[in-house]
Amino acid sequence: MTDENATQLDEAAADAAPSEQEIVTEGDIAADYIEELLDIADIDGDIDIDARAGRAYISVSSSEGTNLRLLSQPDTVTALQELTRLAVQTKTGRFSRLILDIGGSRDARADELAALVDHAISRLEAGAAAASLPPMSSYERKLVHDIVSERGFVSESEGEGRDRHTVITAK
């Protein structure tokens, strides 16, 4: 087998959707990692593991008034998600697309994205040919595409790397 063929096989394996068992394993590893982190930081939280759309979803919640809110800021959740993905990748040898939600941060971000889309659509309705949103993660862009579609408009991702963003246009 040539190096080129081996590289193509590696790329195909990386693109292959994980099995249900692989997703469950990712969720278990991620939950253990987050649980250890919460213990070290002396933060109270209940961890739920779910599998949706080919991804492990890890949700951390707690009752009102606990110190979990310290970790629920969007930038903190994003950083912890990346660290958790690295921990999973280290144990499994595979890239992980898991999603981490702490204290309802994902729902809050979805609401923010819906407001961004509504503002962009109002610019289109006022006569703009297109409306660009700021760069965001692939997960957030997917949410935006879904919201835009629900509103009856069209969206497309443009740009590369950290500059990848969504552009919304009328049908």
N, C-alpha and C positions, 0 to 999 in steps of 0.2 A: 504494500500500500504506500502510495506516495504521500509526502507531507501535505500536498494540496488536497488529496482525497480525505486524509485524516482531518484536516481543517474543516472541510465541507461537512463531514459527519458530525464533528463537534458543534458546528453552527446549527445543523439540523436538530440535534439533540437539545440545544439551548432553546430553539424555537418551539419544540414540541410541548404541547400542553401537559402539565403534570397530572398524574393519575390521582384519583380520589385518596388513595392511601398516602401518596406523597404529600398531598395537601394536609391531611390529618397529621402526618409526621411533622411537617413544617409548623403547624399550629401548636402542637405539643412542645416542640423545641422553643418556639417563640414565647409561649406562655411561661415556661420554666425560666427563660431569660428575664422576662418582665417581672415575674414573681421575685426573683433574686434581687433585681434592681429596686423594687418597692421595699423589700426587707432591708436592704442596705441603707436606703434613704429614710426608713421608718415612716413610710407613707401607706395609708390604708387604701385598699382597693380590691374589688372582686373581679376576677378575670373570666371572660366567656370566650370560647373558641367556636367559630362557625366557618363553613366553607361556602363561598358564593362566587359564581362566575369564574371558576377556576383559580380562586385565590383563597388563602387562609385569611380570615378576619379575626383580629384579636381586639376585644373591647374590654376596657378597664373602667369600672364604675365604682361609686361609693355613695353613701348617704350624704345629704347636705351638710355643709359645715366642716367637712374633713379637709385634710391637707392635699388631696389629690389635685385640686385646682392649680397647685404649683406646677404640675406637669402638663396641664391641658391647653397651654398657649400654642397656637398653630406652628410656630417655628420650633418649639420644643418637641411637639408631637412628630413633626417631620424628621428632626434629628434622631429621636428615639426609634422611629420606624426604620431609618437607615441602619442604625446600630443593631437593631433586632434582625433585620435582613442579613447583615453581615454575620451575626451569630448563627443564624440558620444555615447560611451558605457554608460557613466553616464546618458545621457538623454534617451537612448533606452532600457538599460538593456541587450543589446546583444553585443557580440564581433563584432568588425568591421574590415573588411579587406580592407578598403579604401586605395587608392593610392594618394599621394600628389606629385605634380610636381610643382616646383618653377623655373621660368625662364629657362625652357628647361633642367633642371637638369636630368630628366629621360632619355632623348635622349642622353645626354652627357655620362651618366653612361652606357647606352646600347652600345655606341661606345667603351667605355673602356672595357666592358666585351667581346665584339667581338674581340678586340685586344688581350685580355688574352687567349681567345679560340684559336685564330690563332697561338699564340706563343706555346700553349700546343700542338696543332696539328703538328706544325713543329718539336717538340721534338719527337712525335710519328713517324713521317715520317723519322726521323733520327735514329729510332731503339728502342726507349723507349717502354716498354710494356704498360705503363699507364702514364697519366699525371694528377696530382692533382692540383686543383685550391684552393686558400685561402678560408676560411670560409666566407659565405655571407648569406644574408636573403633568405627566401623561394622565394620571388618574384624574386630576382636576380638569384637564382638557376634555376627557371623556365625559365627565359630569356636565361640562359646559355644552358639549355637542348634544347631549340628551336634552338639556333645558332648551337650547335653541330650537331643536327639532319640535319639541312640544309647543313652542310659541309660533311655529309655522314659518321659521326662517331657515337659512342655510348657513353652515359654518365649515371652516376648513382650518387645519393647523398649518402654520407656515413658520419658516426659520429653522435653525439647527441648534442642537444642544440646549444650553441655558436660555437662549433667545427664542425658543420655540413658543409660539403664541397662537391664539385663535382669532380668526377674522370672520366676522358675521356679515352676511349680505341678505338681501331680500330674494325670494324665489324668482 
